[in-house]
Amino acid sequence: MKICYIVVSAFLIIFYPRQLTHLMCFGRHRDKNIVKSKAAYWGIYLFWTIIFLIGCLMMGSAMKVNSTMDKLVYYFILGSDNRDCVELGSEENDEAYISTYYTRKEINESFLFEVVQKHEYAYEMCQLQELIIKKQDERWILYLNDEVMGYVEVKKGFLIKEFCFVWDRQKIDQRRQLYE
């Protein structure tokens, strides 16, 4: 699917802006010279290239093969709403609960603890008040009573950073049952 997206996008971005620009500047049969300025020609070409580029990015975002448009939207949401982070969603598998976020802020222990506190359900239900977050190599490790509860993966991007809380499912379920 990704190869098909790349081929179609390249075709749309390279071929159609040129065709539309020639149509607007030289007429349907290329027998007229409507736009005489090279600057105007290149301005029209650039306009159509940007339009098709944005359309292809939106198409890739809808097909879940390219997340560039999503990251731009989240970047503007973080800047306009003065939020610290945006949650992308949660997923779970047999081994872990995973929560993914985007942020523009610097990631440190206090910031990560604030994010954990905002999840009142997990924070209060599992009694995570004594959670300790320490950095080891490239990961942040989540400790609770000297037991590893999970870790945080950080991926640095161009405009924003993505970080994922990966909680050990077995240990979280044990704590949840303990405090219910």
N, C-alpha and C positions, 0 to 999 in steps of 0.2 A: 504494500500500500504506500509505503514511504517513497519508493522509487517512482511509482506512478505520480504521486504528488509532486516530486521534484521535476519530472519531465513535463507535466502539464503546466506547472508554475513557470518553468524556464521558457516554455513556448509562449505562454500568455504575456510574460514580462518583456520578452525580446521581440516577438512578432507583432502583436496587436498595437502597441503604441506607435510603432513605425507606420503601420497601415493607416491608422486613424490620422496621424500627423500628415501623411502624404495626401490623404483625402481632403483634409481641411486646408492644406496649403496649395495643392495643385489641381483640385477638382477630381471628379469621379473618373474621368478618362485621362487625367494628367495632361489636359490640353489648356489649362488656365494657370496663371501665376497669381494666386490670390494673396499670398503673403510673400513679400519681397525681401524681408529682412532675415538674415541668418539667425539673429538673436531671437526673433519671434518664433522661427521654426524650432530652434532648440528649446525654447521655453514651452511651446506646445508639446513637444516630444517628452520633455521632463515631466510636465503635468500628467500626461497619460501614463508614463512609466510609474509614477508614484501612485496613481489611482489603481493600476493593475497590481502593483506590489502590495498595497494595503489589502486589496481583495484576495490575493493569494495567501497573505498571512492570516486573514480571517478564515479562509477555507481550510488552511492547515490547522488552525485552532479548533475549528468545528469537527474536523476529522481526527483530532488528537494525535497528529503526527508532527506538529511544530508548535511549540509553546511560546514563541516570541511575542505574539500579540497578547497572550494572557499576561506575560511578565510586564509588558508595557502598561496594560490596564491596572495591574496591581501596583506598579510603581506610582502611577498617578493617584490611585486611591490612597496609598500610604502618604503621599504628599499633601493631598487636599483635605483629608479627614483628620490629620495629625494623629493617626494611630501609630502605635509602636509596631504592630505586626498584623498580618492578615492570615487567617487560618484557611488552608486550602481544602481541608477535609481530613477525615480519619478513616483508617482501614484496619482490618484485623486479619490475622491468619492463625494457624495453629500454635505459633510460638510467640507472637508479639501483638501488641496494640501500637499502631503507628499514627502519629499526628504530624501533619506537615504544615509549615508556616513560611511566609515571606516577610522580610523586614529590611529596612534601610539602616537601622541602628547597628552599633557595634555589639557583638554578642559576648557577654561575660556572665559570671555566676548570678549576679543580682537580676539581670535581665531575664535569664532563663527561669529563675525562681518566680519572678513576677508572672511570667507566662503560665507556669504551673498553677499559681494561685488563681488566675482568671478562670481556670476550669474548675469551678466550684464542685461539680459532681465528683470528679476524680479526687480532687484535693480533700474534700470533707469526707467522702465515702470511704476512702482508703487511708485516711489519717496521715497525710503527707506533710504535716507541719514541721517535722524534724528532718526533712529531706536535705541532703548535702550534695552539692554539685561541684565536682573537681575536674580539672582538665588533665587528660593523659594523652600525650602525643597529639593526634588530630581530632580526638573525640572528647566530649564531656561525659563523664560517668556519673550516674545518678545513684547515690548511696542512701540507704535508710537503715539505721541501726547496724552499721558496718556490713550491710548486705547489699549487693549490687541489684538495683531494681530495673536498670536499663541504661541507655546511653542516648546521647544527642549527636546526630551527624550534621555537619555544617558544610554546605556547598556554596562557595562564593561565586557570584555571577558578575556581570558587567555593571548593572544598575542596582540590583537587589541581591540579598543573600537568602538562600533557602536553608531551613533547618528542620530536622525531623526528630521528634521524640519517639524513641523505640523502647516501649515498656515491655518487660518480661511478663507475658500473659499469665503464667502459672503463679508468680509471686503476687501480682496485682489481684488475681482472683482469690488467693488465700487471704490477703488483707481485707478484701471486700467482704468475704464470708465471715471473717473475724469480727468486723465492726457492724454487721447488719443486725 
